[in-house]
Amino acid sequence: MSSVSDRPIALLYVIRDEISGNWLDLVTEDDVIVLVENGVYRQQSQLPPISRIYALTSDCSARSVEPRAQIIDHGQWVDLSLRCQHIIRI
Protein backbone atom coordinates (compact mmCIF):
# COMPACT_ATOMS: atom_id res chain seq x y z
CA MET A 1 0.00 0.00 0.00
CA SER A 2 1.38 3.43 -0.91
CA SER A 3 1.99 6.00 1.75
CA VAL A 4 0.54 9.46 1.49
CA SER A 5 2.88 12.45 1.71
CA ASP A 6 2.83 14.53 4.90
CA ARG A 7 3.48 17.80 3.08
CA PRO A 8 0.83 20.52 3.61
CA ILE A 9 -1.98 20.55 1.07
CA ALA A 10 -3.41 23.75 -0.35
CA LEU A 11 -6.15 22.26 -2.55
CA LEU A 12 -7.38 18.71 -3.05
CA TYR A 13 -8.72 18.13 -6.54
CA VAL A 14 -11.06 15.13 -6.80
CA ILE A 15 -11.23 14.21 -10.49
CA ARG A 16 -14.25 12.10 -11.42
CA ASP A 17 -14.28 12.29 -15.23
CA GLU A 18 -11.98 11.20 -18.04
CA ILE A 19 -12.34 14.60 -19.70
CA SER A 20 -13.07 17.88 -17.94
CA GLY A 21 -12.59 21.63 -18.29
CA ASN A 22 -9.51 23.82 -18.24
CA TRP A 23 -8.39 23.50 -14.64
CA LEU A 24 -4.89 22.08 -15.19
CA ASP A 25 -3.18 25.50 -15.18
CA LEU A 26 -4.61 26.24 -11.73
CA VAL A 27 -2.87 23.31 -9.99
CA THR A 28 0.31 24.03 -8.01
CA GLU A 29 2.95 21.73 -6.49
CA ASP A 30 1.27 22.28 -3.08
CA ASP A 31 -1.95 20.70 -4.35
CA VAL A 32 -3.02 17.06 -4.51
CA ILE A 33 -5.07 15.24 -7.14
CA VAL A 34 -7.14 12.16 -6.37
CA LEU A 35 -8.53 10.25 -9.35
CA VAL A 36 -11.85 8.54 -8.61
CA GLU A 37 -14.65 6.92 -10.62
CA ASN A 38 -13.91 7.38 -14.37
CA GLY A 39 -11.09 9.78 -13.53
CA VAL A 40 -8.82 6.73 -13.09
CA TYR A 41 -8.82 6.38 -16.91
CA ARG A 42 -6.82 9.61 -17.30
CA GLN A 43 -3.43 9.33 -18.94
CA GLN A 44 -0.32 11.13 -17.64
CA SER A 45 -0.62 13.68 -20.47
CA GLN A 46 -4.08 14.63 -19.13
CA LEU A 47 -2.68 15.59 -15.72
CA PRO A 48 -0.52 18.47 -14.48
CA PRO A 49 3.16 17.78 -13.73
CA ILE A 50 2.92 17.54 -9.94
CA SER A 51 4.26 14.86 -7.63
CA ARG A 52 1.14 14.09 -5.59
CA ILE A 53 -1.35 12.36 -7.87
CA TYR A 54 -3.27 9.44 -6.40
CA ALA A 55 -5.91 7.01 -7.66
CA LEU A 56 -8.52 5.27 -5.54
CA THR A 57 -7.82 1.54 -5.43
CA SER A 58 -11.46 0.42 -5.46
CA ASP A 59 -12.21 2.44 -8.61
CA CYS A 60 -9.07 1.11 -10.35
CA SER A 61 -10.03 -2.46 -9.46
CA ALA A 62 -13.64 -2.03 -10.56
CA ARG A 63 -12.46 -0.76 -13.96
CA SER A 64 -9.44 -3.09 -14.31
CA VAL A 65 -7.20 -0.04 -14.69
CA GLU A 66 -3.58 0.32 -13.66
CA PRO A 67 -3.16 4.11 -13.43
CA ARG A 68 0.03 6.13 -13.65
CA ALA A 69 -0.55 7.39 -10.13
CA GLN A 70 0.03 6.16 -6.61
CA ILE A 71 -2.77 3.90 -5.39
CA ILE A 72 -4.58 4.86 -2.17
CA ASP A 73 -7.50 3.39 -0.25
CA HIS A 74 -10.52 5.17 1.25
CA GLY A 75 -8.78 5.71 4.60
CA GLN A 76 -5.85 7.47 2.93
CA TRP A 77 -8.28 9.59 0.91
CA VAL A 78 -9.97 10.66 4.14
CA ASP A 79 -6.56 11.56 5.63
CA LEU A 80 -5.79 13.74 2.61
CA SER A 81 -9.21 15.40 2.85
CA LEU A 82 -8.71 16.27 6.50
CA ARG A 83 -5.32 17.90 5.82
CA CYS A 84 -6.34 20.14 2.93
CA GLN A 85 -7.63 23.71 3.01
CA HIS A 86 -10.26 23.19 0.30
CA ILE A 87 -11.67 20.36 -1.83
CA ILE A 88 -12.57 20.89 -5.47
CA ARG A 89 -14.59 18.20 -7.27
CA ILE A 90 -14.23 18.08 -11.01
Beta strands, then each sheet from edge to edge (+ up, - down):
strand 1: 9-15
strand 2: 32-35
strand 3: 53-56
strand 4: 70-72
strand 5: 84-89
sheet 1: 4+ 3+ 2+ 1+ 5+
end
